[in-house]
Amino acid sequence: MFKVKNPHIAEIPEDILSHIGLGTKTHDLKAMFGDVKFVCMGGSTTRMEGFAKYLTTELDMVPEDGQLRNLAQGTDRFVLYKVGPVLSVSHGVGIASISVVFNEILKLLHHAECTADVEIFRIGTSGGIGVEAGTVVVTSKPVNDQLQEAYHLHRVGKIETFPTVLDEGLAKELMECASDFPVVYAKTMASEEFYEGRVHASNIANKSNSCHPPLEDFRDIVAIIGS
């Protein structure tokens, strides 16, 4: 059964998952989500709606009225669709945004008492170094904007560090599914910033005389991500 480690959650009279518009007293979360086996997350609300519609066809689970229902319609922050045992969830842009909805999705799975070993995927676009446009990258190891295999959480004046470890077995299963498109197994980098953190050419802090960042800005990235 899916469980979170925070013992204080059990002491909360009502856990309101405000950014997805659900709660332990207002909704029967076990009945609604107890059978969830997979969570797929992506940045765009329309993209995750489209993904959910794709699932209805692939899983042959078209709603009786033909209309998908956004289960997070009580808020305008994110969208949440359920197709059979799969959740399709938007998370916005950046680590800060995804951390909000990720917390609430994990607590949702906890309150729903999901009996399966839930598998969680992040699906989305990114830039690439040394790969052709359109290549699908299955992440082997994620690194932060300091090129470390770690996530640094700033909490009440302190920094807590968590290793960024992924399920290698699941990654291999994904690689085996590839057939009609190019797929590579490689490291990916996540940044707190979309523009400055990624040395994006159009960021307002670009001090280079060129519209393109100098090559030396990428040398360490190529050396570490390419290893």
Secondary structure, DSSP 8 states (H G I E B T S, - for coil): ----S-GGGGG-S--EETTTTEETTTS-HHHHHTT--EEEEES-HHHHHHHHHHHHHHTT---TTS----TTTT-SS--EEEETTEEEEE--SSHHHHHHHHHHHHHHHHHTT--S--EEEE------SSS-TT-EEEEEEEE-TTS-SEEEEEETTEEEEEE----HHHHHHHHHH--SS-EEEEEEE--S-SSTTTT-TT-TT--SSSSS--THHHHHHHHHHT-
